[in-house]
């Protein structure tokens, strides 16, 4: 159980429909998606299987 004085960090979940990592990663490496690069560098990400 969490104590009452412990702060929790906010989270955000972003879903990109139809955009796979084989498309996104080259665009990030080329500098075309700087905001997404920062999010991925400082957070967590993964592939959703459906």
CNS distance restraints for C-alpha pairs under 8 A (distance, minus, plus):
assign (resid   2 and name CA) (resid   6 and name CA) 6.88 0.50 0.50
assign (resid  19 and name CA) (resid  23 and name CA) 6.52 0.50 0.50
assign (resid  19 and name CA) (resid  24 and name CA) 6.69 0.50 0.50
assign (resid  20 and name CA) (resid  24 and name CA) 6.23 0.50 0.50
assign (resid  21 and name CA) (resid  25 and name CA) 5.53 0.50 0.50
assign (resid  21 and name CA) (resid  47 and name CA) 7.95 0.50 0.50
assign (resid  22 and name CA) (resid  26 and name CA) 7.08 0.50 0.50
assign (resid  23 and name CA) (resid  27 and name CA) 6.77 0.50 0.50
assign (resid  24 and name CA) (resid  28 and name CA) 6.20 0.50 0.50
assign (resid  25 and name CA) (resid  29 and name CA) 6.17 0.50 0.50
assign (resid  26 and name CA) (resid  30 and name CA) 6.15 0.50 0.50
assign (resid  27 and name CA) (resid  31 and name CA) 6.36 0.50 0.50
assign (resid  27 and name CA) (resid  32 and name CA) 5.26 0.50 0.50
assign (resid  27 and name CA) (resid  33 and name CA) 6.20 0.50 0.50
assign (resid  28 and name CA) (resid  32 and name CA) 5.71 0.50 0.50
assign (resid  28 and name CA) (resid  33 and name CA) 4.97 0.50 0.50
assign (resid  28 and name CA) (resid  34 and name CA) 6.60 0.50 0.50
assign (resid  28 and name CA) (resid  36 and name CA) 7.39 0.50 0.50
assign (resid  28 and name CA) (resid  37 and name CA) 5.87 0.50 0.50
assign (resid  33 and name CA) (resid  37 and name CA) 6.14 0.50 0.50
assign (resid  34 and name CA) (resid  38 and name CA) 6.33 0.50 0.50
assign (resid  35 and name CA) (resid  39 and name CA) 6.40 0.50 0.50
assign (resid  36 and name CA) (resid  40 and name CA) 6.13 0.50 0.50
assign (resid  37 and name CA) (resid  41 and name CA) 5.97 0.50 0.50
assign (resid  38 and name CA) (resid  42 and name CA) 6.05 0.50 0.50
assign (resid  39 and name CA) (resid  43 and name CA) 5.69 0.50 0.50
assign (resid  39 and name CA) (resid  44 and name CA) 7.99 0.50 0.50
assign (resid  40 and name CA) (resid  44 and name CA) 6.12 0.50 0.50
assign (resid  40 and name CA) (resid  45 and name CA) 6.28 0.50 0.50
